[in-house]
Amino acid sequence: MIQTQYIKVTLLSVIFLFAINVSYAKKKKDDGKKEPKVESSLFSGLKWRSIGPALTSGRIADFAVNPDNHSVYYVAAASGHIWKTTNNGTTFKPVFDNNGVYSIGCLAMDPANSDIIWAGTGENNHQRALGYGNGVYKSVDGGASWENMGLKESRQIGEILIDPRNSDVVFVAAEGSAWGPGGDRGLYKTVDGGKTWDKVLEISENTGVANICFEPGNPDVIYAGAEQRRRRQFTKIGGGPESAFYKSKDGGKTWDKLKNGIPGVDKGGMEIVVSPVNPDIVYVMF
């Protein structure tokens, strides 16, 4: 019944938009004027709706969408595994139920091969109900099977980046346990598809890396947000003096701490992104 309603709504939307286009084309032909601007109010009757999963899934952590087929994408649930849809969200299928961990922090789809999916386990949150993971996983068959590629003591994974020039080069931002020091914590890099890992950015046993991003069009330039935080039974320390933003210009070999214009307060909830229009414009959140 739900799928039938979805088809009806979609069909009506297509007919509606087709009628608008025909009307505009006819008007343009009749009076020779430019096509009028489409105002947002034209679509005011369209509403957001939930496309699932239908069962309680907790916090949604991340998406990985096939750029060549937007009907295929993966959804990472912070407390409910990984879900895959091949029909643009009409139905979902669980694809990560048998790997000994339920909490997912992030996903990354190989830009060169949409069947290769990387998953970082352990949600990137700090609350008491905090799911932890057992490392980084890789699928080479569109989520049908998964292999643990290591970093099993990372506990929480913030983000994964795949070099668009070489699928074997992957960066993993590992936050480490929110409840204690040590473990696999920092920014890790593999050049052999996950067989081995090198820690390319290390701050301390108390501070991991929360998120990373490439400069658009130049993956040798990498930005990273290092976050110091600690979860206790009685409170949460959401930021510390070791939290900072870093930049590498040589693919992670060396790093500079970014200080100019960034407040010198204790920071938490790190985020850093680069404008796709102008790489000199960088935004940070903490």
C-alpha positions in Angstrom: 0.0 0.0 0.0 2.8 2.4 0.9 4.7 1.6 -2.4 1.4 2.2 -4.3 0.9 5.6 -2.7 4.6 6.5 -3.4 4.2 5.6 -7.1 1.0 7.7 -7.3 2.6 10.7 -5.6 5.7 10.4 -7.8 3.6 10.1 -11.0 1.5 13.1 -10.0 4.6 15.1 -9.4 6.1 14.1 -12.8 2.8 15.1 -14.5 2.6 18.4 -12.6 6.2 19.3 -13.5 5.7 18.2 -17.1 2.6 20.5 -17.4 4.6 23.4 -16.0 7.4 22.9 -18.5 4.9 22.6 -21.4 3.2 25.8 -20.2 6.5 27.7 -20.0 7.6 26.4 -23.4 4.4 27.4 -25.0 4.5 30.9 -23.5 8.1 31.3 -24.6 7.1 30.3 -28.1 4.1 32.7 -28.2 5.7 35.8 -26.9 9.4 35.2 -27.6 10.4 36.2 -24.0 12.8 34.3 -21.7 11.5 31.4 -19.6 10.1 32.9 -16.3 12.0 32.1 -13.1 10.6 29.2 -11.1 9.8 30.4 -7.6 10.1 28.2 -4.5 6.5 28.9 -3.7 5.6 26.7 -6.7 6.6 23.6 -4.7 5.1 24.7 -1.4 2.7 21.8 -1.5 5.5 19.2 -1.5 6.3 17.8 2.0 9.1 15.8 3.6 8.3 12.2 4.4 10.1 9.4 6.2 11.4 6.7 3.8 12.6 4.4 6.6 13.8 2.2 8.1 10.4 1.6 9.6 11.8 0.2 12.9 13.6 2.3 15.5 17.1 2.9 14.3 18.4 5.6 16.6 20.7 8.3 15.3 21.6 8.3 11.6 25.3 8.8 11.3 26.1 8.9 7.6 25.2 8.3 4.0 27.0 6.9 1.0 25.3 7.6 -2.3 26.2 6.1 -5.7 27.0 9.2 -7.9 26.1 7.3 -11.0 22.8 5.9 -9.7 21.2 8.0 -7.0 18.6 5.2 -6.4 21.4 3.2 -4.7 22.7 4.4 -1.4 23.8 3.2 2.1 22.6 4.5 5.4 24.7 4.2 8.6 22.8 4.1 11.9 24.7 5.0 15.0 22.8 2.2 16.9 21.5 0.0 14.1 24.0 -1.3 11.5 24.1 -0.4 7.8 21.1 -0.3 5.5 21.1 -0.4 1.7 18.4 0.7 -0.8 18.4 0.1 -4.6 15.1 1.9 -5.3 15.7 5.3 -3.9 14.4 4.5 -0.4 11.2 2.7 -1.2 12.7 -0.4 0.6 15.8 -1.0 2.6 17.9 -4.1 3.3 20.3 -4.6 6.3 23.7 -5.5 5.1 25.9 -5.4 8.2 24.2 -7.7 10.7 26.9 -10.3 11.3 30.1 -8.5 12.2 29.9 -8.4 16.0 29.2 -4.7 16.2 26.0 -2.6 15.8 27.2 1.0 16.0 28.4 2.7 12.8 30.1 6.1 12.7 30.7 6.8 9.0 30.7 5.4 5.5 32.8 6.1 2.4 32.2 5.0 -1.2 35.2 4.6 -3.5 34.9 7.3 -6.1 36.4 4.9 -8.7 34.2 1.9 -7.9 30.8 2.2 -6.3 30.9 -1.5 -5.2 33.7 -0.7 -2.8 32.4 0.6 0.5 34.3 1.5 3.7 32.6 1.6 7.1 34.0 3.0 10.3 32.4 1.4 13.4 31.6 3.3 16.6 29.4 6.3 16.5 30.9 9.8 16.5 29.0 11.0 19.5 29.7 11.6 23.2 26.5 10.9 25.1 26.2 8.2 27.8 24.3 5.8 25.4 27.4 5.6 23.3 27.9 2.7 20.9 31.5 1.6 20.3 33.0 -0.3 17.4 35.7 -2.8 16.6 37.5 -1.1 13.7 37.3 -0.4 10.0 35.5 -2.6 7.5 35.6 -2.9 3.7 33.2 -4.3 1.2 34.1 -5.0 -2.4 30.8 -6.4 -3.5 28.3 -3.6 -2.7 27.8 -4.5 0.9 27.1 -8.3 0.3 30.1 -9.2 2.5 32.5 -7.3 4.7 36.1 -7.7 5.9 37.6 -6.1 9.1 40.6 -4.1 7.9 42.0 -3.3 11.4 42.2 -0.4 13.8 40.1 -2.6 16.2 40.8 -0.4 19.2 39.7 2.8 17.6 36.3 2.5 19.4 34.8 5.5 17.5 35.5 6.4 13.9 34.7 10.0 12.8 35.4 9.9 9.0 37.0 8.0 6.2 38.5 9.6 3.0 39.5 7.7 -0.1 42.0 9.2 -2.5 40.2 9.6 -5.9 43.5 9.0 -7.7 44.3 5.7 -6.0 41.7 3.4 -4.3 44.4 1.8 -2.1 45.1 5.2 -0.4 42.6 5.7 2.5 42.6 8.0 5.5 40.7 7.1 8.7 40.0 9.7 11.5 39.9 7.7 14.7 38.6 9.4 17.9 39.4 6.6 20.3 37.4 5.7 23.3 35.3 8.4 24.9 35.6 6.7 28.3 39.4 6.5 28.6 42.8 7.1 27.0 44.9 5.2 24.5 43.9 2.7 21.8 44.0 3.4 18.1 43.6 7.2 18.2 44.6 9.8 15.6 44.7 9.9 11.8 45.7 6.7 10.1 46.6 6.2 6.4 46.9 3.0 4.3 48.5 2.8 0.9 47.7 -0.9 0.3 44.0 -0.9 0.6 43.9 -1.5 4.4 46.5 -4.3 4.8 48.7 -2.0 6.8 48.2 1.3 8.5 50.5 4.2 9.5 49.5 6.9 12.1 50.2 10.1 10.2 48.8 12.5 12.8 49.1 11.9 16.5 48.3 14.3 19.3 48.2 12.4 22.5 46.6 9.4 24.2 43.7 11.6 25.2 43.0 13.3 21.8 41.9 11.7 18.5 40.9 13.0 15.2 37.1 13.7 14.7 36.9 14.6 11.0 39.0 15.2 7.9 38.5 16.6 4.4 40.4 17.0 1.2 40.8 20.3 -0.6 38.5 19.9 -3.6 40.5 18.9 -6.7 43.7 18.4 -4.7 43.7 15.4 -2.3 47.3 16.1 -1.3 45.9 18.9 0.8 44.2 17.5 3.9 42.5 19.3 6.8 41.8 17.5 10.1 40.0 18.4 13.3 41.6 16.9 16.4 39.2 16.6 19.4 39.9 16.1 23.1 36.9 14.8 25.0 36.1 12.4 27.8 32.9 10.8 29.0 32.5 10.2 32.7 29.8 8.6 34.8 28.8 12.0 36.2 29.5 14.4 33.4 30.9 14.9 29.9 34.0 16.8 29.1 33.1 18.0 25.6 36.4 19.8 24.7 39.9 20.3 25.9 43.1 22.4 25.3 44.5 19.8 22.9 41.6 20.2 20.5 42.9 21.9 17.3 42.7 22.1 13.5 45.6 20.9 11.3 46.5 21.1 7.6 48.8 19.0 5.5 50.0 19.9 2.0 51.9 16.7 1.2 49.3 13.9 1.7 49.7 13.6 5.4 53.5 13.5 5.7 53.7 16.8 7.6 51.2 18.9 9.4 50.7 22.5 10.5 48.5 23.6 13.3 46.0 26.3 12.2 45.9 29.2 14.7 45.3 32.4 12.8 41.7 33.5 13.5 40.7 30.4 15.5 39.8 31.2 19.2 42.2 29.8 21.7 39.4 28.3 23.9 38.8 24.6 24.6 37.1 23.2 21.6 34.8 20.2 21.0 32.5 18.8 18.4 35.0 19.5 15.7 34.2 20.0 12.0 36.2 21.5 9.1 35.2 21.8 5.5 36.6 23.5 2.4 34.5 25.5 0.0 34.1 23.6 -3.4 34.0 27.0 -5.1 37.1 28.6 -3.6 39.6 26.3 -1.8 41.0 29.4 0.0 37.8 29.5 2.0 37.7 27.1 4.9 35.0 26.7 7.5 35.4 25.3 11.0 32.9 24.5 13.7 33.5 23.6 17.3 
